[in-house]
Structures are given as C-alpha cells and as structure tokens.
Amino acid sequence: MDNSFFAYLQQLELMAFFSGYPIIYAIVMAIAGKKQVANNFRRRTGLLLPYAYALAGLLFLGLQLQKLYPDYSVGHITSTLQHPWLVLWGLFSLLFFIPALAKEPVLSLLHSLVFFFFLIKDLALQYFASAADANILKNDMHIYTSSLILNASTFALVLLMSFIYSVYKRRLR
C-alpha cells in the first residue's frame, strides 16, 4: 500500500502543532512593541513566547506517544513515522524549555518557519498549478486555523501561569 496518504496526514499533524506560531509571534511582538504598553509587559510577553512554543511541542510529543501506545519498540516507531526528520525537528521544540534558548525568542520563530513553509508551498501550488487539488488548500486552512487556536491557547496559558507566579511571588515578600 502506498504510504503517501499517511505521510500527508503526518504532515498535517505537524502543521497543526507548529505552523500557526509565526502569526502568534508576530501579533504578540506587534502588541508588545507599542509605546503605551508597559516595559515589564513587553519584556514578559516576548520572553514567554518560546515557552508557549515548547508547550505546543510537549502536546505534540503527547500525541505521538498516544499514537504509539502500547508498542514503543524501535521497529514500530520507524514503521509508523512517515517523516522522521520532520517529527524529530518538531520534537526539538522541547528544547525551548531550556532558559538559555528561551532568551532568544527569534530562535523559536525560525524553528517554526519550517512547518509554515508547507502552508506557503501549498498556497503557491494552488496559485501556479492549474491541476492542483482545491481540497488540499481547504485542509491546510482548517489545520492552520486549528494551529492558530492551539498556539494562541498555549501562549495564553503560559502568560496566565506567569501572572499567577508573579502574584504569588509578590505575596511571599
């Protein structure tokens, strides 16, 4: 059986977790860059973006582990993965939990652009190729919307946890 369908599904999974991050990054940086926004808020939101991206990577890892359950053998893993290098690249997003990497939010943006490329590629194919399937673009837009919601939610959760932590820290003083 041809695995191109399963490879396409795995590509959609990767896009669902990581392709919406560049827009969330741009929105947060645009809002944080306003002059009327407090400097503390600007600094906090910019530094929390990589942690939100790493949280999306953690959710991706959870999905992969759930799909592999109950057989975590190497043979099963290699037979299941259609794009092993892309999956590994997606799992590298967990490295943004390391504070030294999280200090440079642009690195998380550069990491996510690999997955954003798939959306751009499908848009270009739809525009330039006359025989392109319209369902591919429709699927991409649904997945991209889900990715935007997922990445906005992870950022909101990280921002909320940071706020709760700062309030808790102030009360201890």
Number of C-alpha atoms within 10 A of each C-alpha: 4 6 9 10 11 14 15 14 13 19 17 21 18 23 25 25 27 29 27 25 32 21 15 19 22 12 12 17 16 11 13 20 16 11 9 8 11 11 13 9 12 18 13 14 21 19 17 18 30 31 26 25 32 24 22 27 23 19 17 22 17 12 13 17 14 10 13 15 11 8 11 11 10 9 9 12 16 11 9 16 16 19 16 14 10 16 18 10 16 24 18 14 24 20 17 23 17 12 12 9 15 21 16 15 18 17 14 23 20 12 18 22 16 16 24 20 13 17 22 12 11 17 17 12 16 16 10 10 10 8 8 15 12 10 9 15 16 11 12 19 14 13 21 22 15 17 23 21 17 21 27 21 14 20 25 16 14 20 18 12 12 15 13 12 12 12 11 11 10 9 8 7 5
